Amino acid sequence: MSTTSTLPRPDGHGVDAVALTEPALTRFSARFGIAFTVCQVAVMVAMATLVLPHGGSPNDPAVERGHGVLDAENAYRIGNYVFMAAGSLLLGFLGAVHLRLRKVDPSGVLSTVAVAAGTLLALIWPLAAVLHDVALDTAADGTDIRILAGWDAVAPYSLAFSAFARIFFVGAVVLGLRATGGTPWLVRTGVALLPLSLIGTATTLTAAAFPVLALGTLGYELWVAAVAWHWLRTSR
């Protein structure tokens, strides 16, 4: 017996309730993509201007930097929490990613890759905030304060690690966009993000690659919002 619910129509025929709610759910999921970008950019600006300056310059003595971070412990904890929340918004966008890619690739290969990579993206970099909280706890309990100066590297290293997953996520979405035959500028910008992301992963080897990593990250976040906005417009 079928369990699919129906809604009545004036002509007496039923309407599949899932079919009615699917476009609304897709648009709701796509809005998470825009919210992710807005919140991520806002958090990064706030952290860069209000929180990270407490840690001083990388050229400052480790003890001095450690004391600066510990003195601003509450600001760092709040910033870490908001950062984790902003990064988790990407999970809501993965519903629209899965549906859109499954429509252009019935095999499910693109949607599977994109959702798996997107889940890692929503986990790896925000996890750096959790690890930094652990470092704060360790220093507050009396461990050598210089540990906080070393833990500054957890954010760029985690971001570089997440760039591997970003390559698969962006690549899968780009292939899905190409299959629709439209939005060539989204395809081109997505393709441009791939080498930037790959070069950015080298930040774990040399700090010289960090500017490329930062540029690729900002471009990726803006690209996610652009894709989400495109899907919002085309789902009406």
Secondary structure, 3 states (H helix, E strand, C coil): CCCCCEEECCCCCEEEHHHHHHHHHHHHHHHHHHHHHHHHHHHHHHHHHHHHHHHCCCCCCHHHHHHHHHHCHHHHHHHHHHHHHHHHCHHHHHHHHHHHHHHHCCCCHHHHHHHHHHHHHHHHHHHHHHHHHHHHHHHHCCCCCCHHHHHHHHHHHHHHHHHHHHHHHHHHHHHHHHHHCCCHHHHHHHHHHHHHHHHHHHHHCCHHHHHHHHHHHHHHHHHHHHHHHHHHHHCC
